Amino acid sequence: MDGTQRKNIKPGTKVKIVQKQHQRTGQLTEGIVKDILTNSLVHHRGIKVRLTDGTIGRVQEVVNP
């Protein structure tokens, strides 16, 4: 599922994110959403979230909606 739309992401959702330092390589980190940091409904590079382990990044893929 698409990570560019805020409606697809809620706290507790399992997602794959790309961290700022990994944007060039595209290395993904999987985790559970704790907080949604992007206020807009759509963001072309992915909605920014904080995972339960404190990692921050932009959602590239929603694993289980």
Secondary structure, 3 states (H helix, E strand, C coil): CECCEHHHCCCCCEEEEECHHHCCCCCEEEEEEEEECCCCCECCCCCEEEECCCCEEEEEEEEEC
